[in-house]
Amino acid sequence: MATDLFLARGYDGVSLDDIIAESGGSKTNIYSHFGGKEGLFVGIIEGLCDQVNAKLQAVDLTGLTLEEGLRRLGRTLLVALLDDRHLSLYRQVIGQSGRFPCIGHAWAKHGPEATRRVLSQFFTAHRDRLRGISPEQAAALFHDIVAWTRLNRAVFGIDGNRAPTDLDHHTEESVSLFIQGYIL
């Protein structure tokens, strides 16, 4: 309930009284478990980011080539990042992390850094094909090629096209670009 309130109204549009009215509990419980509204929001960020990464971790890569695995991981990542709930979360993080740096730190740790760890595990299994970069560098580069432009265009309402064929096309272009530059 608190998650839905924050995503719908934004951090500043939600009070602890609103959260308690929707989900029950007490301010004492919120302060005891989270330290207050900011801590609750950080917990929500961590949980939603963890859901994105759980989708990546659930991808079955058994028997796939590097290219096939990148397509599957890239497409899964793109769909998860362009989900309406994630876009709303990302907008909140952008809006609040200047005032509350712990919000940005939580998002980075549980968001892109965790995603890159998942990708790095895949690249480690294909280390022999990497052209002069480590699995960690490959993960960061691939993540950003797939995600950066599409995520930010969607967050700022510039490009809302999330049709499956468009996502497939973007994923294929991203994989192709990455392979041309970094794979033997």
C-alpha positions as a printed NumPy array, in Angstrom:
array([[  0.   ,   0.   ,   0.   ],
       [  2.742,   2.484,   0.89 ],
       [  4.474,   1.614,  -2.382],
       [  1.378,   2.431,  -4.419],
       [  0.903,   5.707,  -2.568],
       [  4.485,   6.832,  -3.179],
       [  4.369,   5.815,  -6.83 ],
       [  1.044,   7.562,  -7.42 ],
       [  1.558,  10.744,  -5.404],
       [  5.303,  11.098,  -5.07 ],
       [  7.376,  11.327,  -1.94 ],
       [  6.171,  14.81 ,  -0.981],
       [  2.538,  13.919,  -1.701],
       [  2.398,  11.172,   0.92 ],
       [  2.392,  11.543,   4.686],
       [  2.834,   8.875,   7.307],
       [ -0.81 ,   9.465,   8.24 ],
       [ -1.79 ,   8.618,   4.627],
       [  0.21 ,   5.401,   4.786],
       [ -1.317,   4.385,   8.105],
       [ -4.818,   5.194,   6.857],
       [ -4.292,   2.914,   3.83 ],
       [ -2.382,   0.037,   5.34 ],
       [ -2.86 ,   0.214,   9.083],
       [ -0.121,   0.101,  11.654],
       [  1.193,   3.075,  13.531],
       [  3.832,   5.766,  13.312],
       [  5.638,   3.975,  16.115],
       [  5.924,   0.864,  13.938],
       [  7.15 ,   2.848,  10.946],
       [  9.768,   4.64 ,  13.042],
       [ 10.755,   1.389,  14.743],
       [ 11.211,  -0.567,  11.491],
       [ 12.344,   2.166,   9.09 ],
       [ 13.345,   5.216,  11.117],
       [ 10.642,   7.324,   9.484],
       [  9.207,   8.196,   6.097],
       [ 12.588,   8.473,   4.382],
       [ 13.655,   5.032,   5.587],
       [ 10.342,   3.532,   4.48 ],
       [ 10.826,   5.055,   1.042],
       [ 14.363,   3.666,   0.862],
       [ 12.979,   0.221,   1.741],
       [ 10.428,   0.53 ,  -1.051],
       [ 13.141,   1.515,  -3.536],
       [ 15.246,  -1.46 ,  -2.514],
       [ 12.285,  -3.83 ,  -2.813],
       [ 11.186,  -2.628,  -6.24 ],
       [ 14.747,  -2.706,  -7.584],
       [ 15.179,  -6.202,  -6.168],
       [ 12.072,  -7.257,  -8.118],
       [ 13.667,  -6.051, -11.358],
       [ 16.826,  -8.017, -10.628],
       [ 14.859, -11.105,  -9.638],
       [ 13.459, -11.126, -13.177],
       [ 16.99 , -11.093, -14.571],
       [ 18.17 , -13.793, -12.179],
       [ 15.23 , -15.977, -13.223],
       [ 16.233, -15.951, -16.889],
       [ 17.198, -19.468, -17.949],
       [ 20.47 , -19.201, -19.841],
       [ 21.164, -22.931, -19.93 ],
       [ 22.724, -23.972, -23.214],
       [ 22.529, -20.524, -24.776],
       [ 25.35 , -18.972, -26.741],
       [ 26.72 , -15.619, -25.635],
       [ 24.638, -13.858, -28.262],
       [ 21.442, -15.714, -27.379],
       [ 21.98 , -15.06 , -23.686],
       [ 22.562, -11.352, -24.303],
       [ 19.347, -11.136, -26.304],
       [ 17.37 , -12.813, -23.55 ],
       [ 18.975, -10.769, -20.74 ],
       [ 18.735,  -7.512, -22.696],
       [ 15.073,  -7.992, -23.537],
       [ 14.219,  -8.96 , -19.944],
       [ 16.075,  -5.927, -18.598],
       [ 14.42 ,  -3.569, -21.038],
       [ 10.904,  -4.817, -20.281],
       [ 11.518,  -4.571, -16.522],
       [ 12.953,  -1.055, -16.718],
       [ 10.175,   0.259, -18.954],
       [  7.44 ,  -1.106, -16.696],
       [  5.173,   1.713, -15.459],
       [  5.948,   1.031, -11.793],
       [  9.692,   1.147, -12.409],
       [  9.392,   4.353, -14.439],
       [  7.424,   5.958, -11.613],
       [ 10.018,   4.798,  -9.101],
       [ 12.883,   6.14 , -11.203],
       [ 11.139,   9.522, -11.472],
       [ 10.821,   9.617,  -7.672],
       [ 14.488,   8.726,  -7.209],
       [ 15.541,  11.462,  -9.618],
       [ 13.31 ,  13.973,  -7.848],
       [ 14.321,  13.156,  -4.286],
       [ 17.939,  11.994,  -4.345],
       [ 19.279,  15.553,  -4.32 ],
       [ 17.564,  16.194,  -0.981],
       [ 18.021,  12.692,   0.376],
       [ 21.263,  11.143,  -0.926],
       [ 20.442,   7.822,   0.759],
       [ 17.62 ,   7.434,  -1.772],
       [ 20.063,   7.67 ,  -4.674],
       [ 22.497,   5.331,  -2.935],
       [ 19.77 ,   2.728,  -2.344],
       [ 18.654,   2.933,  -5.966],
       [ 22.216,   2.586,  -7.27 ],
       [ 23.054,  -0.344,  -4.99 ],
       [ 19.839,  -2.296,  -5.566],
       [ 19.281,  -1.082,  -9.127],
       [ 22.036,  -0.738, -11.724],
       [ 24.86 ,  -2.077,  -9.545],
       [ 22.887,  -5.24 ,  -8.761],
       [ 21.838,  -5.603, -12.391],
       [ 25.451,  -5.321, -13.478],
       [ 26.414,  -8.067, -11.008],
       [ 23.859, -10.393, -12.604],
       [ 25.166,  -9.539, -16.07 ],
       [ 28.762,  -9.916, -14.909],
       [ 28.063, -13.492, -13.81 ],
       [ 26.904, -14.272, -17.323],
       [ 29.948, -12.587, -18.867],
       [ 32.265, -14.486, -16.531],
       [ 31.074, -17.722, -18.117],
       [ 32.036, -16.249, -21.514],
       [ 35.221, -14.493, -20.409],
       [ 37.246, -16.052, -23.248],
       [ 35.177, -14.122, -25.822],
       [ 35.607, -10.677, -24.253],
       [ 37.876,  -8.345, -26.195],
       [ 40.178,  -6.657, -23.686],
       [ 37.582,  -5.979, -21.011],
       [ 36.637,  -7.655, -17.754],
       [ 33.235,  -9.262, -17.13 ],
       [ 32.416,  -6.296, -14.857],
       [ 33.257,  -3.789, -17.596],
       [ 31.28 ,  -5.817, -20.124],
       [ 28.283,  -5.844, -17.782],
       [ 28.384,  -2.071, -17.295],
       [ 28.731,  -1.397, -21.017],
       [ 25.995,  -3.822, -22.028],
       [ 23.633,  -2.526, -19.333],
       [ 24.082,   1.044, -20.482],
       [ 23.786,   0.239, -24.193],
       [ 20.48 ,  -1.543, -23.577],
       [ 19.03 ,   0.721, -20.921],
       [ 20.323,   4.26 , -20.792],
       [ 18.665,   6.021, -23.716],
       [ 15.425,   4.037, -23.722],
       [ 14.922,   4.377, -19.968],
       [ 15.571,   8.09 , -19.877],
       [ 13.443,   8.839, -22.932],
       [ 10.571,   6.916, -21.319],
       [ 11.04 ,   8.593, -17.921],
       [ 10.844,  12.036, -19.48 ],
       [  7.924,  11.129, -21.74 ],
       [  9.889,  11.541, -24.963],
       [  9.374,   8.037, -26.32 ],
       [  6.73 ,   5.816, -24.854],
       [  6.887,   3.099, -27.519],
       [  7.049,  -0.185, -25.644],
       [  5.577,  -2.399, -28.334],
       [  7.104,  -5.885, -28.3  ],
       [  8.482,  -5.498, -31.823],
       [ 10.123,  -2.19 , -30.902],
       [ 11.691,  -3.71 , -27.787],
       [ 12.911,  -6.685, -29.815],
       [ 14.42 ,  -4.335, -32.395],
       [ 16.165,  -2.223, -29.742],
       [ 17.475,  -5.331, -27.991],
       [ 18.808,  -6.741, -31.264],
       [ 20.529,  -3.439, -32.107],
       [ 22.057,  -3.278, -28.626],
       [ 23.369,  -6.841, -28.793],
       [ 24.756,  -6.283, -32.279],
       [ 26.518,  -3.075, -31.27 ],
       [ 27.97 ,  -4.695, -28.166],
       [ 29.201,  -7.753, -30.069],
       [ 30.841,  -5.627, -32.758],
       [ 32.75 ,  -3.629, -30.199],
       [ 33.62 ,  -6.02 , -27.409],
       [ 33.294,  -9.658, -28.458],
       [ 35.853, -11.839, -30.251]])
